[in-house]
Amino acid sequence: MRRTSLAMAEKFRDIVVRVGAAFHEQRKIDARRALQRYHHLLAQPDDTLHLNEIIPLGKEEDISGHANGSDARERAASPAAFERA
């Protein structure tokens, strides 16, 4: 009986090792596919920003402008706004 249980345990270990190897191979295939699919998204070493490099921002007028082209500061400071209040 002891030999049977040892043989079963060895078969079980063999199955677990094979399944693990299959998972490992599948992960390698998936990784290759992801690299092929998204290679255009990976940054080239010369294209990346250095840690201390500052990203230039637009002018203050560009940032504060509304989507319709109106400026919230101009509306608030206009005399018409004071007359309505």
Protein Blocks (a to p, Z undefined) as FASTA:
>chain_A
ZZmmmmmmmmmmmmmmmmmmmmmmmmmmmmmmmmmmmmmmpccfklpccfklccddddfk
lmmpcfkopafklmmmpmklmmmZZ
